[in-house]
Amino acid sequence: MPKLTLHARRALAQARRKQILDAATQVFAEKGFDRATIADVARVAGVAEGSIYNYFKNKDDLLISIPRYVIQPPIESIHTLLDTTDADTLPPPEQMLTLIARNLVTTIRQNAHVFRILLSALPTMSPSTREKYVHHVILYVVRLLEKYFRQQIARGVFRKGLAPDALAIAFVGMFVPVVMLRKVLQIETVPAPDDDRLIATNVSLFLRGALAEPKRAQKIKVE
């Protein structure tokens, strides 16, 4: 049997991780995180129970890997754009932030069941697992935006003195909570426009503020 190349081994490992994560998502959704077992996941994935531990430490590790798994492709596409495009030739801020916001909103909407599983497990999740989730998912997104804002502040597109990490958190906070409430928690009474209007309004609000014309805004004293 010919020896697998490093690239082939990595591709095989990636495919196996996906196979296990897909199975875990199904099992956790059907049985609930508390009642599901690694044996259940292995059975649905069609792999030996012990082989799962080659990729994940335990059931908690599986749980926090699922949202990272679904959010990674759209986020990595933005990472690639930032890494392969000269800062001077990136799309203008309104277009770039709209692209990022649309990726986030679409990913949450299309994977609402995944985030629902995570939220249902929060009450029994250990503090260390919650901390890992914050680093694996939330800070993963925030760091991408932080990188973008840092680049644009250096170019003079955004004001100097603004904190890139605070800008990133503020921008995410304009979209994610309302989408989570409506799509994940299924609270349809939460007032919100459709996704396109939400994104367009909030990107404009983020870039220009809520005050009227600049000349008029200069006359308004803000306490």
C-alpha positions as CSV (number, residue, x, y, z in Angstrom):
1,M,0.0,0.0,0.0
2,P,1.6,3.3,-1.0
3,K,2.5,5.7,1.8
4,L,0.2,8.7,2.1
5,T,1.7,12.1,1.5
6,L,1.5,14.8,4.2
7,H,-1.1,16.6,2.2
8,A,-3.2,13.5,1.8
9,R,-2.9,12.7,5.6
10,R,-4.1,16.2,6.4
11,A,-7.0,16.0,4.0
12,L,-8.0,12.6,5.5
13,A,-7.8,14.0,9.0
14,Q,-9.9,17.0,8.1
15,A,-12.5,14.8,6.4
16,R,-12.7,12.6,9.5
17,R,-13.1,15.6,11.8
18,K,-15.9,16.8,9.6
19,Q,-17.5,13.4,9.7
20,I,-17.4,13.3,13.5
21,L,-18.6,16.9,14.0
22,D,-21.5,16.3,11.6
23,A,-22.5,13.2,13.7
24,A,-22.1,15.1,17.0
25,T,-24.3,17.9,15.7
26,Q,-27.0,15.4,14.8
27,V,-26.7,13.4,18.1
28,F,-26.7,16.5,20.3
29,A,-29.7,17.9,18.5
30,E,-31.7,14.7,18.8
31,K,-30.7,13.6,22.4
32,G,-29.6,16.8,24.0
33,F,-26.0,17.4,25.0
34,D,-26.4,16.0,28.5
35,R,-27.8,12.6,27.5
36,A,-25.7,12.1,24.4
37,T,-22.5,10.0,24.7
38,I,-19.3,9.7,22.7
39,A,-20.5,6.2,21.9
40,D,-23.7,7.7,20.3
41,V,-21.6,10.0,18.2
42,A,-19.2,7.2,17.1
43,R,-22.2,5.1,16.0
44,V,-23.7,7.8,13.9
45,A,-20.3,8.8,12.5
46,G,-19.6,5.1,11.6
47,V,-16.2,5.1,13.4
48,A,-14.8,3.3,16.4
49,E,-15.5,5.1,19.7
50,G,-11.8,5.3,20.6
51,S,-10.9,6.9,17.3
52,I,-12.9,10.0,18.2
53,Y,-10.3,10.7,20.9
54,N,-7.7,11.1,18.2
55,Y,-9.4,14.3,17.2
56,F,-11.3,15.6,20.3
57,K,-10.4,15.4,24.0
58,N,-13.9,14.7,25.2
59,K,-17.6,15.6,24.7
60,D,-17.1,19.2,25.8
61,D,-14.3,19.6,23.2
62,L,-16.7,18.3,20.6
63,L,-19.4,20.7,21.7
64,I,-17.2,23.9,21.4
65,S,-15.7,22.7,18.2
66,I,-19.0,22.6,16.4
67,P,-19.7,26.3,16.2
68,R,-16.1,27.0,15.2
69,Y,-16.4,24.4,12.5
70,V,-19.5,26.1,10.9
71,I,-18.2,29.7,11.3
72,Q,-14.7,29.0,10.1
73,P,-15.2,28.9,6.3
74,P,-16.9,32.4,5.9
75,I,-14.4,33.9,8.4
76,E,-11.4,32.3,6.7
77,S,-12.6,33.8,3.3
78,I,-12.3,37.3,4.9
79,H,-8.9,36.3,6.4
80,T,-7.7,35.3,2.9
81,L,-9.0,38.6,1.4
82,L,-7.1,40.6,4.1
83,D,-3.9,38.5,3.7
84,T,-3.8,38.5,-0.1
85,T,-5.0,42.0,-0.9
86,D,-3.0,45.1,-0.5
87,A,-4.6,47.4,2.1
88,D,-4.8,50.2,-0.4
89,T,-6.8,48.0,-2.8
90,L,-9.3,46.5,-0.3
91,P,-13.0,47.3,-1.0
92,P,-14.1,50.6,0.6
93,P,-15.2,50.3,4.3
94,E,-19.0,50.2,3.6
95,Q,-18.6,47.4,1.1
96,M,-16.1,45.5,3.3
97,L,-18.1,45.8,6.5
98,T,-21.3,44.8,4.7
99,L,-19.5,41.7,3.4
100,I,-18.3,40.8,6.9
101,A,-21.8,41.4,8.4
102,R,-23.5,39.4,5.8
103,N,-21.2,36.5,6.3
104,L,-21.9,36.6,10.1
105,V,-25.6,36.9,9.8
106,T,-26.0,34.3,7.1
107,T,-23.8,31.8,9.0
108,I,-25.8,32.2,12.2
109,R,-29.1,32.0,10.3
110,Q,-28.1,28.8,8.4
111,N,-26.7,27.1,11.5
112,A,-29.2,28.2,14.1
113,H,-29.6,24.6,15.3
114,V,-25.9,24.5,16.1
115,F,-26.0,27.6,18.3
116,R,-29.2,26.3,19.8
117,I,-27.3,23.2,21.0
118,L,-24.6,25.3,22.5
119,L,-27.0,27.6,24.4
120,S,-28.9,24.6,25.7
121,A,-25.6,23.2,27.1
122,L,-24.6,26.5,28.8
123,P,-26.2,25.8,32.2
124,T,-24.1,22.6,32.7
125,M,-21.0,23.8,30.9
126,S,-17.9,24.1,33.1
127,P,-16.1,27.5,33.4
128,S,-13.1,26.2,31.5
129,T,-15.3,25.0,28.6
130,R,-17.1,28.4,28.4
131,E,-13.7,30.1,28.3
132,K,-12.6,27.8,25.5
133,Y,-15.8,28.7,23.6
134,V,-15.1,32.4,24.0
135,H,-11.6,31.9,22.5
136,H,-12.6,29.4,19.8
137,V,-15.6,31.3,18.4
138,I,-16.2,34.8,19.7
139,L,-12.6,36.0,19.9
140,Y,-11.9,34.2,16.6
141,V,-14.4,36.6,14.9
142,V,-13.4,39.7,16.9
143,R,-9.7,39.2,16.0
144,L,-10.5,39.2,12.3
145,L,-12.3,42.5,12.6
146,E,-9.6,43.9,14.9
147,K,-7.0,43.2,12.2
148,Y,-9.1,45.0,9.6
149,F,-9.7,48.0,11.8
150,R,-6.0,48.2,12.8
151,Q,-5.1,48.3,9.1
152,Q,-7.6,51.0,8.3
153,I,-6.7,53.1,11.3
154,A,-3.0,53.0,10.1
155,R,-4.1,54.2,6.7
156,G,-6.2,57.0,8.1
157,V,-9.5,55.6,7.0
158,F,-10.7,55.4,10.6
159,R,-9.8,58.0,13.3
160,K,-6.5,57.5,15.1
161,G,-6.8,56.8,18.8
162,L,-9.7,54.4,18.3
163,A,-9.1,51.0,19.9
164,P,-9.3,48.3,17.2
165,D,-10.6,45.6,19.6
166,A,-13.3,47.9,20.9
167,L,-14.4,48.7,17.4
168,A,-14.6,45.0,16.6
169,I,-16.7,44.2,19.6
170,A,-19.0,47.2,18.9
171,F,-19.5,46.1,15.3
172,V,-20.3,42.5,16.2
173,G,-22.7,43.7,18.9
174,M,-24.7,45.6,16.4
175,F,-25.7,42.4,14.6
176,V,-25.2,39.2,16.5
177,P,-27.6,39.7,19.5
178,V,-30.7,40.4,17.5
179,V,-30.0,37.6,15.0
180,M,-29.4,35.2,17.9
181,L,-32.7,36.2,19.5
182,R,-34.7,35.8,16.3
183,K,-33.0,32.9,14.6
184,V,-31.5,30.8,17.4
185,L,-33.9,31.5,20.3
186,Q,-36.8,31.9,17.9
187,I,-38.2,35.0,19.6
188,E,-40.0,36.4,16.6
189,T,-41.5,39.2,18.7
190,V,-38.1,40.9,18.8
191,P,-38.5,44.0,16.5
192,A,-36.0,43.9,13.6
193,P,-36.0,44.6,9.9
194,D,-35.1,41.9,7.4
195,D,-31.4,40.9,7.3
196,D,-30.5,43.1,4.3
197,R,-32.1,46.2,5.9
198,L,-30.5,45.4,9.3
199,I,-27.1,45.1,7.7
200,A,-27.4,48.3,5.6
201,T,-28.7,50.4,8.5
202,N,-26.2,49.2,11.0
203,V,-23.2,49.5,8.7
204,S,-24.2,53.1,7.9
205,L,-24.8,53.8,11.6
206,F,-21.4,52.3,12.5
207,L,-19.6,54.4,9.9
208,R,-21.5,57.7,10.2
209,G,-23.3,57.7,13.5
210,A,-26.9,58.6,14.1
211,L,-26.6,62.4,14.0
212,A,-27.7,64.4,11.0
213,E,-25.5,66.3,8.6
214,P,-21.9,66.9,9.9
215,K,-22.3,70.7,10.0
216,R,-25.4,70.4,12.0
217,A,-23.9,67.7,14.2
218,Q,-21.0,70.0,15.1
219,K,-23.5,72.4,16.7
220,I,-25.0,69.7,18.9
221,K,-23.5,69.6,22.4
222,V,-23.1,66.0,23.5
223,E,-22.8,65.7,27.3
